[in-house]
Amino acid sequence: MTFKWKFLELFANGDQLVAVRYLLTGTDEKNIVESEGKHNFETGTVNKALADIFESDLVQWIEKDTTKDGANPIKLTIENQLKALETAKKVDFPWLANTFTVE
């Protein structure tokens, strides 16, 4: 299972980054699950001026801020959804049964 953070928006007070809007994508061999949200950084997490921040800094800080007792609830939700997709069987829409389709 792999995870990729993408940052959609940054929020700042002056030159101090205070929050990000993110999209976290989790993938396994067959499925993709995404979670979007906004994270407000804890005081002291962001230790650079806004102009000096790189995407890799954001990944490090959001991982640090959202991981508690060794578990990251955002990633855990994605993992659970991916596991559910492994056991669920894909089916057709019932309202499309016996309808004409162009091939």
PyMOL CGO cylinders between C-alpha atoms (Angstrom):
from pymol import cmd
from pymol.cgo import CYLINDER

trace = [
    CYLINDER, 0.00, 0.00, 0.00, 1.34, 3.43, -0.92, 0.3, 1, 1, 1, 1, 1, 1,
    CYLINDER, 1.34, 3.43, -0.92, 0.25, 6.93, 0.03, 0.3, 1, 1, 1, 1, 1, 1,
    CYLINDER, 0.25, 6.93, 0.03, 0.74, 10.25, -1.78, 0.3, 1, 1, 1, 1, 1, 1,
    CYLINDER, 0.74, 10.25, -1.78, -0.01, 13.67, -0.30, 0.3, 1, 1, 1, 1, 1, 1,
    CYLINDER, -0.01, 13.67, -0.30, -1.09, 16.49, -2.61, 0.3, 1, 1, 1, 1, 1, 1,
    CYLINDER, -1.09, 16.49, -2.61, -1.62, 20.00, -1.29, 0.3, 1, 1, 1, 1, 1, 1,
    CYLINDER, -1.62, 20.00, -1.29, -4.50, 21.94, -2.82, 0.3, 1, 1, 1, 1, 1, 1,
    CYLINDER, -4.50, 21.94, -2.82, -4.44, 25.20, -0.83, 0.3, 1, 1, 1, 1, 1, 1,
    CYLINDER, -4.44, 25.20, -0.83, -2.29, 26.91, 1.78, 0.3, 1, 1, 1, 1, 1, 1,
    CYLINDER, -2.29, 26.91, 1.78, -3.59, 29.20, 4.52, 0.3, 1, 1, 1, 1, 1, 1,
    CYLINDER, -3.59, 29.20, 4.52, -1.36, 31.73, 6.28, 0.3, 1, 1, 1, 1, 1, 1,
    CYLINDER, -1.36, 31.73, 6.28, -1.38, 34.57, 8.76, 0.3, 1, 1, 1, 1, 1, 1,
    CYLINDER, -1.38, 34.57, 8.76, 1.16, 36.96, 7.32, 0.3, 1, 1, 1, 1, 1, 1,
    CYLINDER, 1.16, 36.96, 7.32, 4.32, 34.95, 6.64, 0.3, 1, 1, 1, 1, 1, 1,
    CYLINDER, 4.32, 34.95, 6.64, 3.29, 32.02, 8.90, 0.3, 1, 1, 1, 1, 1, 1,
    CYLINDER, 3.29, 32.02, 8.90, 1.63, 28.93, 7.39, 0.3, 1, 1, 1, 1, 1, 1,
    CYLINDER, 1.63, 28.93, 7.39, -1.25, 27.86, 9.62, 0.3, 1, 1, 1, 1, 1, 1,
    CYLINDER, -1.25, 27.86, 9.62, -3.22, 25.29, 7.58, 0.3, 1, 1, 1, 1, 1, 1,
    CYLINDER, -3.22, 25.29, 7.58, -3.37, 23.27, 4.37, 0.3, 1, 1, 1, 1, 1, 1,
    CYLINDER, -3.37, 23.27, 4.37, -6.10, 21.70, 2.30, 0.3, 1, 1, 1, 1, 1, 1,
    CYLINDER, -6.10, 21.70, 2.30, -4.89, 18.29, 1.19, 0.3, 1, 1, 1, 1, 1, 1,
    CYLINDER, -4.89, 18.29, 1.19, -5.73, 15.27, -0.92, 0.3, 1, 1, 1, 1, 1, 1,
    CYLINDER, -5.73, 15.27, -0.92, -4.29, 11.97, 0.31, 0.3, 1, 1, 1, 1, 1, 1,
    CYLINDER, -4.29, 11.97, 0.31, -4.33, 9.10, -2.18, 0.3, 1, 1, 1, 1, 1, 1,
    CYLINDER, -4.33, 9.10, -2.18, -3.87, 5.51, -1.05, 0.3, 1, 1, 1, 1, 1, 1,
    CYLINDER, -3.87, 5.51, -1.05, -3.32, 2.71, -3.54, 0.3, 1, 1, 1, 1, 1, 1,
    CYLINDER, -3.32, 2.71, -3.54, -2.91, -1.03, -3.42, 0.3, 1, 1, 1, 1, 1, 1,
    CYLINDER, -2.91, -1.03, -3.42, -2.40, -3.40, -6.35, 0.3, 1, 1, 1, 1, 1, 1,
    CYLINDER, -2.40, -3.40, -6.35, -5.97, -2.94, -7.64, 0.3, 1, 1, 1, 1, 1, 1,
    CYLINDER, -5.97, -2.94, -7.64, -7.72, 0.03, -6.06, 0.3, 1, 1, 1, 1, 1, 1,
    CYLINDER, -7.72, 0.03, -6.06, -7.34, 3.74, -5.34, 0.3, 1, 1, 1, 1, 1, 1,
    CYLINDER, -7.34, 3.74, -5.34, -8.96, 5.61, -2.43, 0.3, 1, 1, 1, 1, 1, 1,
    CYLINDER, -8.96, 5.61, -2.43, -8.72, 9.36, -1.83, 0.3, 1, 1, 1, 1, 1, 1,
    CYLINDER, -8.72, 9.36, -1.83, -9.43, 11.55, 1.17, 0.3, 1, 1, 1, 1, 1, 1,
    CYLINDER, -9.43, 11.55, 1.17, -9.60, 15.33, 1.06, 0.3, 1, 1, 1, 1, 1, 1,
    CYLINDER, -9.60, 15.33, 1.06, -9.55, 17.63, 4.05, 0.3, 1, 1, 1, 1, 1, 1,
    CYLINDER, -9.55, 17.63, 4.05, -8.16, 20.70, 5.77, 0.3, 1, 1, 1, 1, 1, 1,
    CYLINDER, -8.16, 20.70, 5.77, -5.53, 20.44, 8.49, 0.3, 1, 1, 1, 1, 1, 1,
    CYLINDER, -5.53, 20.44, 8.49, -4.67, 23.23, 10.94, 0.3, 1, 1, 1, 1, 1, 1,
    CYLINDER, -4.67, 23.23, 10.94, -1.10, 22.85, 12.13, 0.3, 1, 1, 1, 1, 1, 1,
    CYLINDER, -1.10, 22.85, 12.13, -0.37, 22.68, 15.83, 0.3, 1, 1, 1, 1, 1, 1,
    CYLINDER, -0.37, 22.68, 15.83, 1.59, 25.63, 17.22, 0.3, 1, 1, 1, 1, 1, 1,
    CYLINDER, 1.59, 25.63, 17.22, 5.31, 25.10, 16.68, 0.3, 1, 1, 1, 1, 1, 1,
    CYLINDER, 5.31, 25.10, 16.68, 5.01, 22.50, 13.91, 0.3, 1, 1, 1, 1, 1, 1,
    CYLINDER, 5.01, 22.50, 13.91, 5.72, 24.87, 11.03, 0.3, 1, 1, 1, 1, 1, 1,
    CYLINDER, 5.72, 24.87, 11.03, 9.25, 26.17, 11.53, 0.3, 1, 1, 1, 1, 1, 1,
    CYLINDER, 9.25, 26.17, 11.53, 9.93, 28.05, 8.28, 0.3, 1, 1, 1, 1, 1, 1,
    CYLINDER, 9.93, 28.05, 8.28, 8.77, 31.28, 6.72, 0.3, 1, 1, 1, 1, 1, 1,
    CYLINDER, 8.77, 31.28, 6.72, 6.12, 30.81, 4.03, 0.3, 1, 1, 1, 1, 1, 1,
    CYLINDER, 6.12, 30.81, 4.03, 8.51, 31.74, 1.21, 0.3, 1, 1, 1, 1, 1, 1,
    CYLINDER, 8.51, 31.74, 1.21, 11.01, 29.04, 2.29, 0.3, 1, 1, 1, 1, 1, 1,
    CYLINDER, 11.01, 29.04, 2.29, 8.58, 26.10, 2.43, 0.3, 1, 1, 1, 1, 1, 1,
    CYLINDER, 8.58, 26.10, 2.43, 8.83, 23.15, 0.05, 0.3, 1, 1, 1, 1, 1, 1,
    CYLINDER, 8.83, 23.15, 0.05, 6.23, 20.45, -0.59, 0.3, 1, 1, 1, 1, 1, 1,
    CYLINDER, 6.23, 20.45, -0.59, 8.47, 17.95, 1.24, 0.3, 1, 1, 1, 1, 1, 1,
    CYLINDER, 8.47, 17.95, 1.24, 8.22, 20.16, 4.35, 0.3, 1, 1, 1, 1, 1, 1,
    CYLINDER, 8.22, 20.16, 4.35, 4.43, 20.02, 4.18, 0.3, 1, 1, 1, 1, 1, 1,
    CYLINDER, 4.43, 20.02, 4.18, 4.48, 16.22, 3.95, 0.3, 1, 1, 1, 1, 1, 1,
    CYLINDER, 4.48, 16.22, 3.95, 6.77, 15.98, 6.98, 0.3, 1, 1, 1, 1, 1, 1,
    CYLINDER, 6.77, 15.98, 6.98, 4.70, 18.41, 9.04, 0.3, 1, 1, 1, 1, 1, 1,
    CYLINDER, 4.70, 18.41, 9.04, 1.29, 16.94, 8.23, 0.3, 1, 1, 1, 1, 1, 1,
    CYLINDER, 1.29, 16.94, 8.23, 2.59, 13.42, 8.94, 0.3, 1, 1, 1, 1, 1, 1,
    CYLINDER, 2.59, 13.42, 8.94, 3.95, 14.63, 12.30, 0.3, 1, 1, 1, 1, 1, 1,
    CYLINDER, 3.95, 14.63, 12.30, 0.80, 16.52, 13.23, 0.3, 1, 1, 1, 1, 1, 1,
    CYLINDER, 0.80, 16.52, 13.23, -1.71, 13.84, 12.24, 0.3, 1, 1, 1, 1, 1, 1,
    CYLINDER, -1.71, 13.84, 12.24, 0.09, 10.81, 13.68, 0.3, 1, 1, 1, 1, 1, 1,
    CYLINDER, 0.09, 10.81, 13.68, -0.78, 10.08, 17.31, 0.3, 1, 1, 1, 1, 1, 1,
    CYLINDER, -0.78, 10.08, 17.31, 0.51, 7.06, 19.26, 0.3, 1, 1, 1, 1, 1, 1,
    CYLINDER, 0.51, 7.06, 19.26, 2.00, 5.63, 16.07, 0.3, 1, 1, 1, 1, 1, 1,
    CYLINDER, 2.00, 5.63, 16.07, -1.27, 5.73, 14.12, 0.3, 1, 1, 1, 1, 1, 1,
    CYLINDER, -1.27, 5.73, 14.12, -2.42, 8.19, 11.48, 0.3, 1, 1, 1, 1, 1, 1,
    CYLINDER, -2.42, 8.19, 11.48, -6.25, 8.31, 11.40, 0.3, 1, 1, 1, 1, 1, 1,
    CYLINDER, -6.25, 8.31, 11.40, -6.36, 9.71, 7.86, 0.3, 1, 1, 1, 1, 1, 1,
    CYLINDER, -6.36, 9.71, 7.86, -4.23, 6.86, 6.52, 0.3, 1, 1, 1, 1, 1, 1,
    CYLINDER, -4.23, 6.86, 6.52, -6.11, 4.33, 8.64, 0.3, 1, 1, 1, 1, 1, 1,
    CYLINDER, -6.11, 4.33, 8.64, -9.41, 5.36, 7.06, 0.3, 1, 1, 1, 1, 1, 1,
    CYLINDER, -9.41, 5.36, 7.06, -7.95, 4.91, 3.59, 0.3, 1, 1, 1, 1, 1, 1,
    CYLINDER, -7.95, 4.91, 3.59, -6.47, 1.53, 4.56, 0.3, 1, 1, 1, 1, 1, 1,
    CYLINDER, -6.47, 1.53, 4.56, -9.86, 0.38, 5.87, 0.3, 1, 1, 1, 1, 1, 1,
    CYLINDER, -9.86, 0.38, 5.87, -11.59, 1.48, 2.68, 0.3, 1, 1, 1, 1, 1, 1,
    CYLINDER, -11.59, 1.48, 2.68, -9.02, -0.34, 0.54, 0.3, 1, 1, 1, 1, 1, 1,
    CYLINDER, -9.02, -0.34, 0.54, -9.51, -3.51, 2.61, 0.3, 1, 1, 1, 1, 1, 1,
    CYLINDER, -9.51, -3.51, 2.61, -13.28, -3.22, 2.17, 0.3, 1, 1, 1, 1, 1, 1,
    CYLINDER, -13.28, -3.22, 2.17, -12.82, -2.95, -1.60, 0.3, 1, 1, 1, 1, 1, 1,
    CYLINDER, -12.82, -2.95, -1.60, -10.80, -6.19, -1.58, 0.3, 1, 1, 1, 1, 1, 1,
    CYLINDER, -10.80, -6.19, -1.58, -13.75, -8.15, -0.18, 0.3, 1, 1, 1, 1, 1, 1,
    CYLINDER, -13.75, -8.15, -0.18, -16.52, -6.41, -2.11, 0.3, 1, 1, 1, 1, 1, 1,
    CYLINDER, -16.52, -6.41, -2.11, -17.52, -7.77, -5.51, 0.3, 1, 1, 1, 1, 1, 1,
    CYLINDER, -17.52, -7.77, -5.51, -18.14, -5.27, -8.30, 0.3, 1, 1, 1, 1, 1, 1,
    CYLINDER, -18.14, -5.27, -8.30, -21.66, -5.54, -9.73, 0.3, 1, 1, 1, 1, 1, 1,
    CYLINDER, -21.66, -5.54, -9.73, -23.60, -3.79, -12.47, 0.3, 1, 1, 1, 1, 1, 1,
    CYLINDER, -23.60, -3.79, -12.47, -26.15, -1.07, -11.75, 0.3, 1, 1, 1, 1, 1, 1,
    CYLINDER, -26.15, -1.07, -11.75, -29.46, -2.90, -11.30, 0.3, 1, 1, 1, 1, 1, 1,
    CYLINDER, -29.46, -2.90, -11.30, -31.42, -0.24, -13.20, 0.3, 1, 1, 1, 1, 1, 1,
    CYLINDER, -31.42, -0.24, -13.20, -29.25, -0.89, -16.27, 0.3, 1, 1, 1, 1, 1, 1,
    CYLINDER, -29.25, -0.89, -16.27, -30.05, -4.61, -16.43, 0.3, 1, 1, 1, 1, 1, 1,
    CYLINDER, -30.05, -4.61, -16.43, -31.53, -5.72, -19.74, 0.3, 1, 1, 1, 1, 1, 1,
    CYLINDER, -31.53, -5.72, -19.74, -30.96, -2.36, -21.40, 0.3, 1, 1, 1, 1, 1, 1,
    CYLINDER, -30.96, -2.36, -21.40, -29.51, -1.84, -24.83, 0.3, 1, 1, 1, 1, 1, 1,
    CYLINDER, -29.51, -1.84, -24.83, -25.86, -0.73, -24.89, 0.3, 1, 1, 1, 1, 1, 1,
    CYLINDER, -25.86, -0.73, -24.89, -23.83, 0.39, -27.86, 0.3, 1, 1, 1, 1, 1, 1,
    CYLINDER, -23.83, 0.39, -27.86, -20.50, -1.36, -28.26, 0.3, 1, 1, 1, 1, 1, 1,
]
cmd.load_cgo(trace, "trace")
